Amino acid sequence: MKEKHKELAEKIIGLVGGKENVQNLIHCQTRLRFDLIDTTKANQKKLKQLDGVAGVIDSGGQFQVVIGTHVEEVYNDMVPLLDNFNESSASTVKKKKNILSLAIEFISTTFSPIIPAMSGAGMIKALLALLVLFNIVSNESQTYYIVNFMADAVFYFLPFFLANSAAKKLKCNPYLAMALAGILLHPNFATLILAGEPVQLFTMPVRLVNYGASVIPILLIVIVQAFIEKFFNRVIPNAVKIVFVPMFTILLTGIIALVVVGPAGNYIGELIAAGFNGIQTVVPWAPAVIVGTLLPIMVMFGIHTSIGPLDVIQLTSVGYANIFGPGAMVSNIATGVSTLVTSRLTKVQNEKQIATSAGITALMGITEPALYGMVLPKRYPLFATMIGGGVGGLYAGLSGASRFATGSSGIPAIPLYIGEDISNLVNILIAICITIVVTTIATYVLGVRFEKKLKIAE
């Protein structure tokens, strides 16, 4: 049905302070993410009471309204009502943000638009792994070769995707940003890397780095681009801007990218991966336990969006990822299980319906409807989720369970853990089973007492 969510969209716009208070709007898998000019104008209490809104979060520099898996439909009906946002009055009220908030907001809004492409590519790799496992396709066949590079394309050309979304966030030209990404991935530069001989650019040394599938270098490069582009937009006359602004932006940013920023970003990425690998060498179970236990809290404050990309960095560095994925997997399973158990414990019919649908969605990897619709309001499912996710994460960490592609963390993502050694898949399945058992017991023990007290109070 056309504009079937228009009424909800209109109500949300009104309660966030009207369209004149909206500077920008994007969406992720379950949330509308607003950049509001003045967050004090938003009525959080009434927003939470809206039928169709699962929760509201003001964190990481963004005002987020949790909708659910149909968020894109609501977004599409909302955008025409905003008149392309109100950027002209954005300077009227400025909310001071600390560096951490700005960093979280930047990473979150940069990665959110490309998550579907990464998830889709990851699931293709998982499907291919299953086809090889069951001897349907040989890993030496042309079919395997072609389907594999279909999935790898998203990751190899990740700098293009990140350049586009980062430029939109920083309000600079996304096509110039993609041109800069093209410099990093140009075949001629790849030829220089293969040759391995020293390279100089205007007498300055160029570090020969393979930027395919890299994350941090292009983000730093687009930040530099934003400053350079805005500078030339100010000093160059309007009559010749269309020619000289792009020329100077690509030339100067490209030189800085190849000589300074790109190599620096590559070093940072290597250090981050090495740091987490070091932690796992000393305390191998730590990342999975931390994420498995605290992911619901991370989701509440939007921190998960800045930790998740570490898996991409690790994956492109060492070929596998276990910083975020295994912990997120068991935590999401725990959220789904605790919510489904709650649907059996609660006596309120409406809560039963919400818990059942939200619990199934959480098992598929989308936890916000369960988190804001049932887990947080009732409290005891949150504690059960953290207990179950923590115990499951401990096994995942101790066993070294890793995934070999990125994607959403839920039952459909289990094939992502298929590698050359089948024991890796077995370990994540055992971790999931442990999580289900522990979460079920914890939810029942905590829930029976809570629901009994609630009944007496009524």
N, C-alpha and C positions, 0 to 999 in steps of 0.2 A: 504494500500500500504506500502511495506516495506521501512523503512527509508524515509518516505515522508517529514520529516522535517530536513533532513540532511543538505541541503543547508543553511537553516536558522541557524542551529546549528553551522556550520562552520563559517558563517559570525559573529555570536555573539562571538565565541571563539577568532577570529581574532581581534575584536574590544575591547575586554576586556584585550588585551595585549598578546594574544597567550596562548597556553596550558601551556607553561612554567611559566606563571604568575598566574595560577590557583592552589591554595593550596587545596581547597575543594569546593564541590558543592552539595547542596541539593535543594529540591523544596518544596513549600507549595501548596496551592490550585490554585494559579495563578502566582506565581513568581519563577524564578530561583534565588537562593541565593548563590552567590559566596563568598568565602573567597579568596581574591586576595592578592598576595604577595606585590604588589605595585599598589594601586588604581590610581595613577597618570598616569599609562600607558593605562588606559581605556579611550576610546573616547566616552564620553557620548552623544555628539551632533550627531555623525553618528549612534550610537545605537538607539537613539530616532527616527531617520529617516528611520530605517529598516522596511520594510513591514512585519508585524507579531510581532512587538514589540510595546506594548502599553505605556510603560514608563520606566524610569530608576531612581533608588533611591540609594544613597550612605548614609546609615544611620545605626546606631546601630552596627557598626563594620562590616557590610556586604554590598556588592555591589549587588543590587537586580535589575533584569531585569523582568519587568512585561510582561507576555505572554498572559495569559487568562486561561480559564478552560481546555484547551488542553495542559497545561504546562508539564504534565507527558510524553506525546508523544515526545515533544521537548527534554526533559531531557533524555529520553531513547535513542534518536538518538545522543545526545551530549556526553554521558558518554564514549562510545567507542573511541571517538576522543581525549579524554583527557589522555589516557594512565595511568589510575588510579591516576591522579593528580600528582603534582610535589612537594611532601613533602620534598624532599632532599634540595631544595633551599629555603625553607620557611624562613630560618634565614638570608637570604641575605638582605632583607629589612623588617624592623619591624615598623609598625605604632603604635604609642603610643595611648592607649585607656584609657579613664577614667573609674572609677568603674561603673558608671551608664551605659556606653556603653557596657562594658563587661557583666553586669548583664542582660541587654536587649537582647544582642546577645545570651547569654547562654540560657535564658528562651525561646526565639524565636526558636532557632534551636533544642531545646529539645522537645518542644511541636509540632512543625510543622509536623514531620513524623507520629504522632499518632492522628492527628486531624481526618483523615478519619474513624478510628476505633471508636473514641468517637462520631463522628457525626452519624455514622451508628447505634451505640448502642442507642443513644439518639432518633433517629427516630423510632427504634423498640419500645421503651417505649411510644413514641407518638402514634404509631399505636395501641399498646395495650390499651392505654387510650381511643382511639376512639372506639375500639371494646367493651370495657366495657360501654362506654357512650351510645352506641346504642343497648345495651343488646345482643350483638352477643356472647360475652364471659363473664362468671361470674368471678368476682375477687376472688371467693372461689374455682374455678375449678382447676384441675391439669394442664390444658392447660395454664391458666394464670400464675400459679406457675412456670412452665417450661420456657415459653417465657420470663417471667420477669427476671429469673436468667440468661437467655441467654444475655439479655441486660445489666444486672447488672455486669456480668463477667468482662467486659472491665473496669468498674469503680472500682470494688473491687480489681482487679489485676493491677490497674494503676501503682503501684510502679515497676512492672516488665517492663512495656512499657517505663516508664521514665528512669529506670536504663539503659536500652539498648541504648536509644537515647542520654542520658547524657554522658554515657561512650564513645560513638563514638565521641561526641563533644570534650571531654577531652582527647581523644586518650589513653584510658586505655581499658582493656579487658571487652567487654560488657557481656560476659558470667559469669565472676566473679562478675560483678555488679548485674546481675540477680540472682546469687547465694545469694548475700547479701539481695536482695529483698525477696528471698525465706525464709531467716531467719526471717524476719519481719512478714511474712504471714504463717509461719509453723503451722500446726494444734496443735502441742505440746505447742507452745507459746500461741495459742488461748485458750488452756486448762488451762494454768497458769492464764490467764486473767479472765476466768470464775470462777476459784477457789477463786481469790481475796486475796490470802494470800501473805505476803511479800516474795520477791524473791531476792536472792543475787547471784552474779557471781564473784568468787574469792574475796569474802567478800564485794564486791561493790554492792550497791542497784540497782535493775533494775526496772524502772518505767513501770508498766503494761499498755501499750497503744495499742489500736486497730489500726494498721497501714493500714487496708484495705481502699482503695480509698484515701489514703493520698498522698500529693504532696511534701511538703517541706522536710520532713525527708529523703526521698530517694535521693533527689537532694544533700543535704548536705553530706549524706553518700558516694555518688559516688565521690564527691570532695575530701573527706578524702581518699577514695580508690585510687584515682589518685596519690596522694602524696606517700602513702605507697607502692603501686605497683611499681612506678618508683624508689623509694629508693631501694627496694630489687632487682630490675632488674639491678641496678648499682653495688651492693655489692656482689651479689651471683654469683659464677662462672657459665659460660655458660653450663657446663656439667650437672649441677643439677638444673638449673633454672626451667625447666618444672615441677619439683616436688615441690621445696621449695618456689618459688615465689607465686604460687596460694595458697599454704598452709598457709604461713604467712600473705598473703593479706586477705584471708577470715577470719582467726582466729583473727588477730589484729583489722581489720576493723569491724568485727562482734561484738567484745567486746566493742569497742568504740561506735558503732552504738546503742547497747542496753543500754549502761550505760550513754552515754553523748549526742551524736549527734541526735539520734532518738527522745528522749524526748525533746531536745532543739528545734528540728524542729517542733515537735507537739505543743509545747508552742507557737512558732512563728505563726504557722497556726491558732491556737486558738485566738491569739492576733489580727491577721489581720481580721479574721471573726468578732471578738468582736468589733474591731475598726469601721468597716463598719456598723455593726449593731447599734453601738452607733451613728454614723453619721445619719443613717436612723431614729433613734429614735428622734433625735433633728431636723434634716432637712431631712425628709423621701424622698423627691423628688430629692435631690441633685445628687446622682449617675446617675439616668436615664437622667436628664437634661444635665449633663456634658458630658456623653457619647453620648447622642442624638445629641448634638450640635457640639461637637468637634471630633467625630469619623473620619471624612475624614482627618482631620489634623493628628490625631493619626496614621492612616493608612499610610500617607505620610512618617512619621518618624519611622514607625515600632513600635510605643509605644503600640499599641493595643494588640500585642502578649504577652506583659508582664502584661496587665490588665485582659485580658480574663481568664487566669487561676484562678483569684480570684473567679470567679463563681464556679469553680470546688471545691475550698476550702470551699466556703460557702455552696454549695450543700451537700458536705459530712459532714458538721458540723451541719446544721439545716434542711436539707431536701428540701430546695428550694433555688433559686438563683435570685437575682435582682440587683446585682452590675453592671453587664455588659450587660446581655442579653436583657432586655427591651429597653435600650438606643440604643444598636446595632441594634435591630429589626427596630425601627422607623427610625433610621438614614439610614439603607440600603434601606428601603422602600422609604424614601425621595430622596435618590440618584437615584433610579430607576425612580421615578415619574419625577424629574427635568430633567433627561436625555430624557425621552420619550416626555415631553413637548417641550424640546429643538428641538427634531426631527421634530416637527410641525412648530417651529418658524424659523429654519434655512432655507435658500434658496439654500444652497449648497447640491447637490444630494448625494455626498459621505458622507457628515456629517449626512444626514438623515439616511442613511443605518447604519452607525456606531452607531448613537444614538439609533436607534430602537433596534438593537441586544444587545447592551451593556445595555440598559435600562431594557430589559426583564431579562437579566442575573443578574442585580443588584437586581431586585425584588425577585429573587431566592436565594439571599444571597451572591453573588460574585460581589463585587463592583469595583474591580480594572480596568476592561476594561472601565467601564463608567467613573470612576474617572480620569484615565489618558488619555482616548481617547476623552472626551467631557467636563466633569465637570471642571477640572482644566484649560484646554486651553481656555475655554470661560469665566471663572470666575463667571459670573452671576448664573449659575446653582449651583456653590459651595455655594454662599450666600443663595440661595433659599433652598438648602439642609440643611444648618445649621439652618435656621429659622424654617423650617418644622420639622426637627428632634428635635430641642429644644422644640418646643411647644408640639409635640407629646410625648416627653420624660417627660415634666412637668406633663401631665395627667397620664402617666404610673407610674411616681414616686408618685404622690399624691394618686393614687388609689391602690398603692402597688402591681401592676402587677408583677408576678414572674413566672419563669419557673421551671419545676420539673425534667428536664434532660438537658444536654448540647447538642448543635448541631449548625449548621450554622444558622445565623439570617436572615431569609427571609420568604416568604409565606409558603414554605414547613414546616417551624419550628413552625407554629402556634399551632399545636397539643401539642407541648411541654409545653404549658401553661394550659393544662387540668389537674386540680387537683380534689380533693374531692368536692370543691366548684366551681360551674360553673361560678360564678361571676368573677373569675380570668381570664378565657378565654374571657368573655365579655369585661373586662377592656382593655385587650391588643388589642382586635378588635376595640374598640372605639378609643384607642390611634393611631392605624393604620389609621383609617378613618380621624381623626383630622389631622394626618400627611399628608395624601394624599390631603386633601382640602387646607390646608395652603401652602404646597409646590407648588401645582398647581397654586394658586393665585400669590405667590411670584415669581415663575418662569416666569409667563406671564407678570407681572408688570415690573420686571427687564429685561426680555428678549426682550420685544417689544422695549424698549428704546435702548438696546444694539445693537440689530440687525439693527435698523433704523440707528444708528450712523455708524455701520459697512458698511451698504449699501451706505451711503453718502460718506464715506471715500474711497470706491472703485470707 
